[in-house]
Amino acid sequence: MTTDVIALTPKMPETRSLIAGLFAGGPDLGLTAADDGAVLQLRTRSGRPLVSVEAPLLVHVPGEAERLLGTGVSAPPLPYWWTETHASTGAPGAERLAGSVCGRLTALLGGTVWPPGAATTHVVTIPEGPPASDAGDTTATAAPDTPAVDVLTESTAVVLADRPIAAYTTWLSDVLRTTSTQNRALHLVTPADVRLSLPLRAALAGPPNRWVVQDPAGGYYDGLSGVQLTWHDGTFTPTGTTVADAFTKHSAPTPERQLTITFRTVDAPAAELVLGRGLETTWRHLTGRPPAGWGTAEPVNLPWSPRQLTNLARDRSPIPTQLVAVGDPDCPAIATLRITRTTAGVAQDITLALGYASAADVPLNALEPLAVTLVNEHNLTTMLTTLRAARADLTLPPRLEAPPTPVSFTLGARDVRTVGLTHARRPPLALRPRQLGPHTHPALHYPLGDGTNTDSWTTLQKLTAHLKGAARTA
């Protein structure tokens, strides 16, 4: 496995401490920089990659170390610096070298190293050797540019990871972006006890990317579908439709619930436009407080600020901006926000997930008033709310879980005009929508159930077919 070792320090790793850490392999190792200096790489004299050291990240958001590394981690008081290293599995001693880099940082700056016991201050001697290739497959080689990619073939980049939560980290988002431009798939390979964060689950959803789980009984399976996989022609492919026993045998009912709200707002571009306010309104409406922080990846490191994220999106425009937001540790909530320029204006596509200990805690009665607020104040175009039995900590295990069940759907005023109010108010179903907003330009809110009836999917499909048919005609 690619081994991640992380130093959490109360002081910034400045030049002196970084040099001390990078000398963990002695004077014989080479040092290169990548990503415009954001990543430092220790290599052998022959150029074999050993350890990548990410640029230190200043974390202002409470609970991120515990959320991503486990409750046993002892993070310094906020704010603290998060320095992540990645050791190549193909190089003997690289893991110890990463542990020494981080151990030297904490010896000079204070703080702690994750995983526990990884820290040393020893000089680690690394033998020379050619890059390792995948056993039995001559099409696979170790990735030449970064230890973050363990195996690279013509079609696939394989990343091996073993940490409690596989998250949408900066380096993994960079790998995803690079593989996309190269028309390669990203296959993330983990043991069966690893869980995904929701932002990473969203990033890996759909082909060609895949979450590959090592089956304790042997072989591999898809962590999202459970289908058994095999390594063939330089990529992981399904062996058929058989689902691995490990995917289903530990599945059991849970009282915990996840409420997911997926919505889009579209605003006219204007100098005074501040992005993220629809997300903040939704967060406050359902939790009584704003998001705790935001960032471009995990860990989420910046205090919540709509104006700052607006400035970032403006600087990146017309390229879309993908962001992550999290809530306070005692109120599990996480969201992804994608900001794009469209012909209609500035679109914000938001998915917010909230965790609850039981179904009784889910505020279903708050959904219609939320829709009213988003329609009246934030130019809502669509909103779909679903509920499912799943972990309240909002992580995804590689096991069968209950599917989400639709609770409600809201169609904004602009799309109601396109469909036609009379048509939109009369779907061929035993439900009647509730009119929201001004009578001259109303939106419609369709209650679909309380999250317990799986027939709600059929109802939603019939409803969307009814609405899309009229929209195509228009």
NORVENRA-V994390 format. One record per residue. N is the residue number from 1. PSI is psi as a letter, one per 30 degrees, with the letter a starting at -180 (none if undefined). Layout:
n-><N/N>
psi-><PSI/PSI>
This chain:
n-><1/2/3/4/5/6/7/8/9/10/11/12/13/14/15/16/17/18/19/20/21/22/23/24/25/26/27/28/29/30/31/32/33/34/35/36/37/38/39/40/41/42/43/44/45/46/47/48/49/50/51/52/53/54/55/56/57/58/59/60/61/62/63/64/65/66/67/68/69/70/71/72/73/74/75/76/77/78/79/80/81/82/83/84/85/86/87/88/89/90/91/92/93/94/95/96/97/98/99/100/101/102/103/104/105/106/107/108/109/110/111/112/113/114/115/116/117/118/119/120/121/122/123/124/125/126/127/128/129/130/131/132/133/134/135/136/137/138/139/140/141/142/143/144/145/146/147/148/149/150/151/152/153/154/155/156/157/158/159/160/161/162/163/164/165/166/167/168/169/170/171/172/173/174/175/176/177/178/179/180/181/182/183/184/185/186/187/188/189/190/191/192/193/194/195/196/197/198/199/200/201/202/203/204/205/206/207/208/209/210/211/212/213/214/215/216/217/218/219/220/221/222/223/224/225/226/227/228/229/230/231/232/233/234/235/236/237/238/239/240/241/242/243/244/245/246/247/248/249/250/251/252/253/254/255/256/257/258/259/260/261/262/263/264/265/266/267/268/269/270/271/272/273/274/275/276/277/278/279/280/281/282/283/284/285/286/287/288/289/290/291/292/293/294/295/296/297/298/299/300/301/302/303/304/305/306/307/308/309/310/311/312/313/314/315/316/317/318/319/320/321/322/323/324/325/326/327/328/329/330/331/332/333/334/335/336/337/338/339/340/341/342/343/344/345/346/347/348/349/350/351/352/353/354/355/356/357/358/359/360/361/362/363/364/365/366/367/368/369/370/371/372/373/374/375/376/377/378/379/380/381/382/383/384/385/386/387/388/389/390/391/392/393/394/395/396/397/398/399/400/401/402/403/404/405/406/407/408/409/410/411/412/413/414/415/416/417/418/419/420/421/422/423/424/425/426/427/428/429/430/431/432/433/434/435/436/437/438/439/440/441/442/443/444/445/446/447/448/449/450/451/452/453/454/455/456/457/458/459/460/461/462/463/464/465/466/467/468/469/470/471/472/473/474>
psi-><k/k/k/k/k/k/k/j/k/f/l/k/j/a/e/e/e/e/e/e/e/f/g/f/g/a/f/f/l/l/k/l/k/l/h/h/f/f/k/k/k/k/l/l/f/f/g/k/k/d/k/k/j/l/k/k/k/j/k/f/k/k/f/e/e/e/e/f/f/l/f/f/k/j/k/l/l/k/l/l/k/j/j/k/l/k/k/k/f/f/j/k/f/e/e/e/e/e/e/e/e/e/e/e/e/f/e/e/f/a/a/l/k/k/l/k/f/f/k/l/g/l/k/j/k/k/k/l/l/l/k/k/l/k/k/g/j/f/f/k/l/k/k/f/f/k/f/f/k/e/k/k/a/f/f/k/k/k/k/k/k/i/l/e/j/j/l/i/l/e/e/e/e/e/e/e/e/e/e/e/f/g/h/l/l/k/j/j/k/l/l/f/g/k/l/k/l/e/e/e/e/e/e/f/k/l/l/f/l/k/j/k/k/j/k/f/f/k/a/l/l/k/f/e/f/f/k/k/l/l/j/k/h/g/l/k/l/k/f/b/g/k/k/k/e/f/f/f/f/g/k/l/k/k/f/l/l/k/k/k/j/j/l/k/k/k/k/k/k/l/e/f/k/k/l/f/e/e/e/e/e/e/e/e/e/f/f/g/l/l/l/e/l/l/l/f/a/k/k/k/f/k/k/k/j/e/e/e/f/e/e/e/e/e/e/f/k/g/k/l/k/k/l/k/k/l/a/l/e/g/i/j/k/k/l/k/k/k/k/l/k/l/f/f/a/j/k/j/j/k/j/k/k/k/k/k/f/l/e/f/f/k/i/e/f/f/e/e/e/e/e/e/e/e/e/e/f/g/h/k/e/l/k/k/k/l/k/l/j/l/k/f/f/g/l/j/l/h/l/k/l/k/l/l/k/k/e/l/k/k/k/l/e/e/f/e/e/e/e/k/e/e/e/f/f/i/l/h/l/h/l/k/l/k/k/l/a/k/f/f/i/l/l/k/k/j/k/f/a/g/g/f/j/f/f/f/e/e/e/e/e/e/e/e/e/e/e/e/e/e/e/e/e/none>
